[in-house]
């Protein structure tokens, strides 16, 4: 079984490509642990999943209320699993446990022996903890169907029915080599498929991209499909870049380079399908500028660099989860106006969310946060919009256009006495409803 780990940059790139695409069915090849499937489901698409792994098949059983007959043939593991109570999750957790101990089962040295024995001793704890995680929402998404077979056949057969997305194995025999222990530990009906050789990927993917709407991402560059290349993500030293090839919305291009000095943010992002209502609790707080720069790379521009400018970062939240960020520069400010260096919102199904953010920036609450941090009570905010358009639809009606220069616009606004709550209600009335 191959489990391709999807970096967060890829997840957000996929969201941006698919954002605004007509609501079509989405066909996920090589679903793995269903990361992409969950993203597409939360975006409102009808999802059809696919894989050849037992692990993925058992996840689909839970999502679709189906059943796969499996028999534990490893006597050592069977002794452990026989002590577990029967639940709807048991088959899946058995396979997950086998995957967990697979790296130590040969017990070639003292370390492997100790690790394997430790996992066996704590097997009951693992079983109950894993079920608890699953019940807390790990499988809280929908799929419409699951194809247990070859991903190439799966994507070819859906021609014209929707959009395909796949992260195929990165080396030949990925499924077999990585999880031979799991395969040997269970007896079950295997999926029919051809062993994928990435060296042949260029020809196969060209067929998929030229003849239908598909998105393929891989840690290999294929010259044959260079015309479909829309994104490159450099993950840093020692890691292969991720290339994204697409026949969907090819007008956008992305370049993301992960800076080794920038650590991933711990701030939780608002789900795409979150519904803003009268009862939504809106808040804002100061955050490290590094958090703003981290998410800026995902949401702010197609051509991204991880610049670390700014003296103050703010995160805007709905019910405790971030929907937008802004950063400010003291160097570019005056005594009267603080300069907003960047402001952006996360991918969302909600329209005019960026309008909400810049409205909230003008609030009395934000003014006080800035005053305490910067030791200056500013009258207002100014910012620059780089565009060749005569106006910015985002800032229009919220900020005032001060002047037009070649390739950029200067906007400003005074702080208000209104609270975050007041301005949120105004946005709901004026833009949301």
C-alpha positions as CSV (number, residue, x, y, z in Angstrom):
1,X,0.0,0.0,0.0
2,X,1.3,3.4,-0.9
3,X,0.4,6.4,1.3
4,X,1.5,9.6,-0.4
5,X,1.8,12.4,2.2
6,X,0.2,15.6,0.8
7,X,2.1,18.7,2.0
8,X,-0.1,21.5,3.3
9,X,1.1,23.7,0.4
10,X,-0.4,21.2,-2.1
11,X,-3.7,21.0,-0.2
12,X,-4.1,24.8,-0.4
13,X,-3.0,24.9,-4.1
14,X,-5.7,22.3,-4.9
15,X,-8.3,24.4,-3.1
16,X,-7.3,27.5,-5.0
17,X,-7.4,25.7,-8.4
18,X,-10.8,24.2,-7.6
19,X,-12.3,27.3,-6.0
20,X,-15.0,28.6,-8.3
21,X,-15.0,25.6,-10.5
22,X,-18.5,24.6,-11.5
23,X,-19.9,22.0,-9.1
24,X,-18.9,18.8,-10.8
25,X,-18.2,15.3,-9.6
26,X,-14.5,14.9,-8.5
27,X,-12.7,11.6,-8.9
28,X,-9.7,11.1,-6.6
29,X,-7.1,8.5,-7.8
30,X,-4.9,7.0,-5.1
31,X,-7.0,8.3,-2.2
32,X,-4.6,7.0,0.4
33,X,-5.8,8.4,3.7
34,X,-8.5,10.5,2.0
35,X,-6.9,13.9,2.6
36,X,-7.8,15.3,-0.9
37,X,-11.2,13.5,-0.7
38,X,-12.0,15.3,2.5
39,X,-11.0,18.7,1.1
40,X,-13.1,18.3,-2.0
41,X,-16.1,17.0,0.0
42,X,-15.9,20.1,2.3
43,X,-15.9,22.3,-0.8
44,X,-19.2,20.8,-1.8
45,X,-18.2,18.4,-4.6
46,X,-19.6,14.9,-5.0
47,X,-16.5,12.7,-4.4
48,X,-15.7,9.4,-6.0
49,X,-12.6,7.7,-4.3
50,X,-10.2,5.1,-5.5
51,X,-7.2,3.0,-4.2
52,X,-5.8,-0.5,-4.3
53,X,-4.8,-0.6,-0.6
54,X,-6.6,-2.5,2.1
55,X,-6.2,0.5,4.4
56,X,-8.1,2.8,2.0
57,X,-10.7,0.1,1.3
58,X,-11.5,-0.2,5.0
59,X,-11.9,3.5,5.4
60,X,-14.3,3.5,2.5
61,X,-16.3,0.8,4.2
62,X,-16.8,3.1,7.2
63,X,-17.8,6.0,4.9
64,X,-20.2,4.0,2.7
65,X,-21.4,1.4,5.2
66,X,-20.0,-1.5,3.3
67,X,-17.9,-4.5,4.4
68,X,-14.7,-6.1,3.4
69,X,-13.9,-9.6,4.6
70,X,-10.4,-9.9,6.1
71,X,-8.7,-12.6,8.0
72,X,-5.7,-12.1,10.3
73,X,-3.2,-14.8,9.3
74,X,-0.3,-13.5,11.3
75,X,-0.4,-15.6,14.5
76,X,1.4,-13.0,16.6
77,X,-1.0,-10.2,15.6
78,X,-4.0,-12.5,15.9
79,X,-3.2,-13.1,19.6
80,X,-3.4,-9.3,20.1
81,X,-6.5,-8.7,18.0
82,X,-8.5,-11.5,19.6
83,X,-8.5,-9.5,22.8
84,X,-10.1,-6.5,21.2
85,X,-13.8,-6.0,21.4
86,X,-15.7,-6.1,18.1
87,X,-16.6,-2.7,16.8
88,X,-17.3,-1.2,13.4
89,X,-13.7,0.2,13.5
90,X,-11.9,-3.1,14.3
91,X,-10.9,-4.1,10.8
92,X,-9.4,-0.7,10.0
93,X,-7.6,-0.4,13.3
94,X,-6.1,-3.8,13.0
95,X,-4.5,-2.8,9.7
96,X,-3.4,0.5,11.1
97,X,-1.7,-1.3,14.0
98,X,0.1,-3.6,11.6
99,X,1.3,-0.6,9.6
100,X,2.5,0.9,12.9
101,X,4.7,-2.1,13.8
102,X,5.8,-3.0,10.3
103,X,9.0,-1.1,10.6
104,X,10.1,-3.2,13.6
105,X,8.7,-6.6,13.1
106,X,12.0,-8.1,11.8
107,X,13.6,-7.3,15.2
108,X,17.1,-7.1,13.7
109,X,18.6,-5.4,16.7
110,X,17.8,-4.5,20.3
111,X,16.1,-1.2,19.3
112,X,13.7,-2.9,16.9
113,X,13.0,-5.6,19.5
114,X,12.2,-3.1,22.2
115,X,10.0,-1.0,19.9
116,X,8.0,-4.0,18.6
117,X,7.4,-5.4,22.1
118,X,6.4,-1.9,23.4
119,X,3.8,-1.6,20.7
120,X,2.4,-5.0,21.4
121,X,2.2,-4.3,25.2
122,X,0.3,-1.1,24.5
123,X,-2.0,-2.5,21.8
124,X,-5.2,-2.2,23.8
125,X,-4.5,1.5,24.6
126,X,-3.8,2.1,20.9
127,X,-7.1,0.5,19.9
128,X,-9.2,2.6,22.2
129,X,-7.3,5.8,21.5
130,X,-7.6,5.3,17.7
131,X,-11.3,4.7,17.9
132,X,-11.7,7.8,20.0
133,X,-9.9,9.9,17.3
134,X,-12.0,8.4,14.6
135,X,-15.2,9.1,16.5
136,X,-14.2,12.8,17.0
137,X,-14.4,13.6,13.3
138,X,-11.5,12.0,11.4
139,X,-14.1,10.5,9.0
140,X,-16.4,13.5,9.1
141,X,-16.8,13.9,5.3
142,X,-18.7,12.2,2.5
143,X,-17.8,10.1,-0.5
144,X,-20.3,8.9,-3.1
145,X,-18.4,5.8,-4.2
146,X,-15.2,3.8,-4.0
147,X,-13.4,2.1,-6.9
148,X,-11.1,-0.7,-5.7
149,X,-8.6,-0.9,-8.5
150,X,-6.1,0.7,-10.8
151,X,-6.1,4.6,-10.6
152,X,-5.3,5.0,-14.3
153,X,-8.3,2.8,-15.3
154,X,-10.4,4.7,-12.8
155,X,-9.5,8.2,-14.2
156,X,-9.8,7.1,-17.8
157,X,-13.2,5.6,-17.3
158,X,-14.7,8.8,-15.9
159,X,-14.1,10.8,-19.1
160,X,-16.3,13.8,-19.3
161,X,-18.1,13.1,-16.0
162,X,-16.0,15.3,-13.8
163,X,-12.6,16.4,-12.6
164,X,-9.9,13.9,-11.6
165,X,-7.2,14.5,-9.0
166,X,-4.3,12.1,-8.3
167,X,-1.0,11.7,-6.4
168,X,0.4,8.5,-7.8
169,X,3.1,6.4,-6.2
170,X,6.6,8.1,-6.4
171,X,8.6,5.0,-7.2
172,X,8.0,1.6,-8.8
173,X,6.2,-0.9,-6.6
174,X,5.5,1.6,-3.9
175,X,2.5,-0.2,-2.6
176,X,4.3,-3.6,-2.4
177,X,7.7,-2.5,-1.0
178,X,6.4,-0.2,1.7
179,X,3.8,-2.5,3.2
180,X,4.8,-6.1,2.5
181,X,4.3,-6.9,6.2
182,X,0.7,-5.7,6.2
183,X,0.0,-7.7,3.0
184,X,1.4,-10.9,4.6
185,X,-0.5,-10.4,7.8
186,X,-4.0,-10.5,6.3
187,X,-6.0,-12.6,3.8
188,X,-8.5,-10.6,1.7
189,X,-9.6,-10.0,-1.8
190,X,-6.9,-7.9,-3.5
191,X,-7.7,-5.2,-6.0
192,X,-6.7,-5.7,-9.6
193,X,-4.1,-3.2,-10.8
194,X,-0.9,-2.8,-12.8
195,X,2.3,-1.9,-10.9
196,X,2.8,1.7,-11.6
197,X,6.3,2.8,-12.9
198,X,6.8,6.5,-12.6
199,X,9.2,6.4,-15.5
200,X,6.1,5.8,-17.7
201,X,4.2,8.5,-15.9
202,X,4.8,11.2,-18.5
203,X,3.0,9.2,-21.2
204,X,0.2,8.1,-19.0
205,X,-0.5,11.5,-17.5
206,X,-0.3,13.2,-20.9
207,X,-3.2,10.9,-22.0
208,X,-5.2,11.9,-18.9
209,X,-4.5,15.6,-19.3
210,X,-5.0,16.0,-23.0
211,X,-8.3,14.1,-23.1
212,X,-10.1,15.2,-19.9
213,X,-10.1,17.5,-17.0
214,X,-7.5,16.2,-14.5
215,X,-5.0,17.4,-11.9
216,X,-1.9,15.4,-11.3
217,X,0.8,16.1,-8.7
218,X,4.0,14.3,-8.3
219,X,7.5,14.7,-7.0
220,X,8.8,14.1,-10.5
221,X,9.2,16.5,-13.4
222,X,7.8,15.2,-16.7
223,X,8.9,17.0,-19.9
224,X,6.1,15.4,-21.8
225,X,3.5,17.4,-19.9
226,X,5.4,20.6,-19.3
227,X,2.6,22.5,-21.1
228,X,0.3,21.5,-18.3
229,X,2.6,22.5,-15.5
230,X,0.8,25.0,-13.2
231,X,2.7,24.8,-9.9
232,X,6.0,23.9,-8.3
233,X,6.5,23.7,-4.6
234,X,10.1,23.5,-3.2
235,X,9.9,21.8,0.1
236,X,13.5,22.5,1.1
237,X,16.9,20.8,1.3
238,X,16.8,17.0,0.8
239,X,13.2,16.9,-0.4
240,X,12.0,16.6,-3.9
241,X,9.8,19.5,-5.3
242,X,6.2,18.8,-5.9
243,X,5.0,19.5,-9.4
244,X,1.3,20.1,-10.2
245,X,0.0,19.4,-13.7
246,X,-3.5,20.5,-14.6
247,X,-5.9,20.7,-17.5
248,X,-8.3,22.6,-15.2
249,X,-8.0,26.5,-14.9
250,X,-4.5,26.6,-16.6
251,X,-4.5,30.4,-16.4
252,X,-3.1,30.3,-12.9
253,X,0.5,29.5,-12.0
254,X,2.0,28.9,-8.6
255,X,5.5,28.9,-7.2
256,X,6.0,28.3,-3.5
257,X,9.4,27.9,-1.8
258,X,9.4,26.8,1.8
259,X,12.0,28.7,3.8
260,X,13.8,26.4,6.3
261,X,13.7,29.3,8.8
262,X,9.9,29.6,8.8
263,X,8.2,27.2,11.1
264,X,4.7,26.0,10.3
265,X,2.0,27.9,12.2
266,X,-0.1,26.3,14.9
267,X,-3.1,28.5,14.2
268,X,-6.1,26.5,13.1
269,X,-7.7,27.6,9.8
270,X,-11.5,28.0,9.3
271,X,-13.0,25.1,7.2
272,X,-14.0,26.1,3.7
273,X,-17.6,25.2,4.3
274,X,-18.0,27.2,7.5
275,X,-21.3,29.2,7.6
276,X,-21.1,32.7,9.0
277,X,-24.3,33.4,11.0
278,X,-25.7,35.8,13.5
279,X,-24.3,33.7,16.3
280,X,-20.7,33.6,15.0
281,X,-18.2,34.9,17.5
282,X,-15.7,37.3,15.8
283,X,-12.4,38.1,17.4
284,X,-9.0,39.4,16.6
285,X,-5.7,39.1,18.3
286,X,-2.0,39.8,17.9
287,X,0.0,36.9,16.4
288,X,3.7,36.5,15.3
289,X,4.4,38.0,11.9
290,X,5.9,34.6,11.1
291,X,2.4,33.2,11.2
292,X,1.1,35.8,8.8
293,X,4.1,35.1,6.4
294,X,3.5,31.4,6.7
295,X,-0.1,31.6,5.5
296,X,0.6,34.4,3.1
297,X,2.4,31.9,0.9
298,X,-0.8,29.9,0.6
299,X,-3.4,32.5,0.2
300,X,-2.0,35.9,-1.0
301,X,-0.5,35.4,-4.4
302,X,0.3,33.0,-7.2
303,X,4.0,34.0,-7.2
304,X,5.1,33.7,-3.6
305,X,8.2,34.4,-1.7
306,X,8.5,33.9,2.1
307,X,9.5,37.5,3.0
308,X,9.6,38.1,6.7
309,X,8.8,41.9,6.7
310,X,6.4,43.5,9.2
311,X,6.4,44.5,12.8
312,X,3.0,43.4,13.9
313,X,0.7,40.5,12.9
314,X,-3.0,40.2,13.5
315,X,-5.2,37.1,13.0
316,X,-9.0,37.4,12.6
317,X,-11.1,34.5,13.8
318,X,-14.6,33.1,13.6
319,X,-15.5,30.9,16.6
320,X,-11.8,30.6,17.4
321,X,-10.5,29.6,13.9
322,X,-8.7,31.9,11.6
323,X,-10.3,33.3,8.5
324,X,-7.9,36.1,7.8
325,X,-4.6,37.8,8.6
326,X,-3.0,41.2,8.3
327,X,0.5,42.6,9.0
328,X,1.7,46.1,9.6
329,X,5.0,47.9,9.2
330,X,6.1,50.7,11.6
331,X,8.9,51.8,9.2
332,X,6.4,52.6,6.4
333,X,3.9,54.3,8.8
334,X,3.5,57.9,9.8
335,X,2.5,59.3,13.2
336,X,-1.1,59.5,12.0
337,X,-1.5,56.4,9.9
338,X,-0.1,52.8,10.3
339,X,0.8,51.0,7.1
340,X,-0.9,47.7,6.5
341,X,1.7,45.6,4.6
342,X,-0.6,42.7,3.8
343,X,-4.1,41.5,4.4
344,X,-5.7,38.3,3.1
345,X,-8.3,35.7,3.9
346,X,-8.3,31.9,3.7
347,X,-10.0,29.9,1.0
348,X,-13.7,29.9,1.7
349,X,-17.1,29.2,0.2
350,X,-18.2,32.6,1.7
351,X,-18.3,35.5,-0.7
352,X,-16.8,38.9,0.1
353,X,-14.9,37.5,3.1
354,X,-12.0,39.8,2.3
355,X,-14.4,42.7,2.6
356,X,-15.2,41.6,6.2
357,X,-11.5,41.6,7.1
358,X,-10.8,45.1,6.0
359,X,-14.0,46.3,7.7
360,X,-12.8,44.8,10.9
361,X,-9.3,46.4,10.6
362,X,-11.1,49.7,11.1
363,X,-12.6,48.6,14.4
364,X,-11.9,50.2,17.8
365,X,-10.7,46.8,19.0
366,X,-8.1,46.6,16.4
367,X,-7.0,50.2,17.0
368,X,-6.4,49.3,20.7
369,X,-4.5,46.2,19.9
370,X,-2.2,48.2,17.6
371,X,-1.8,51.0,20.1
372,X,-0.7,48.7,22.9
373,X,1.8,46.9,20.7
374,X,3.2,49.9,18.8
375,X,3.0,52.4,21.6
376,X,1.2,54.9,19.3
377,X,-2.5,55.8,19.0
378,X,-2.9,56.0,15.2
379,X,-5.8,57.8,13.6
380,X,-6.1,55.5,10.7
381,X,-4.7,52.8,8.3
382,X,-3.1,53.1,4.9
383,X,-2.1,50.5,2.4
384,X,-0.9,50.0,-1.2
385,X,-2.7,47.9,-3.8
386,X,-0.5,46.8,-6.8
387,X,-2.8,46.8,-9.8
388,X,-3.2,48.3,-13.2
389,X,-6.9,48.7,-12.6
390,X,-8.3,52.2,-11.8
391,X,-9.9,51.0,-8.6
392,X,-9.8,48.0,-6.2
393,X,-13.2,46.3,-5.8
394,X,-12.0,44.8,-2.5
395,X,-11.3,48.2,-0.9
396,X,-14.0,50.2,-2.6
397,X,-16.6,51.4,-0.2
398,X,-14.6,50.6,2.9
399,X,-11.3,52.5,2.4
400,X,-10.8,55.8,0.5
401,X,-8.7,56.0,-2.7
402,X,-6.1,58.6,-1.9
403,X,-4.2,58.5,-5.2
404,X,-3.3,56.5,-8.3
405,X,0.3,55.9,-9.3
406,X,1.6,53.8,-12.2
407,X,0.9,50.2,-11.3
408,X,-0.5,50.9,-7.8
409,X,-3.2,52.5,-5.8
410,X,-3.0,54.1,-2.3
411,X,-6.0,53.5,0.0
412,X,-6.6,54.8,3.5
413,X,-9.3,54.7,6.2
414,X,-9.8,56.2,9.7
415,X,-10.4,54.0,12.7
416,X,-14.0,53.9,13.9
417,X,-15.6,53.7,17.3
418,X,-17.5,50.6,16.2
419,X,-16.6,47.3,17.7
420,X,-15.7,44.0,15.9
421,X,-19.2,42.8,16.7
422,X,-20.8,46.0,15.3
423,X,-18.9,45.8,12.0
424,X,-19.5,42.1,11.6
425,X,-23.3,42.7,11.9
426,X,-23.0,45.5,9.3
427,X,-21.1,43.1,6.9
428,X,-23.8,40.4,7.4
429,X,-26.5,42.9,6.6
430,X,-24.7,44.6,3.7
431,X,-22.7,41.9,2.0
432,X,-23.7,38.4,3.3
433,X,-27.4,38.5,3.4
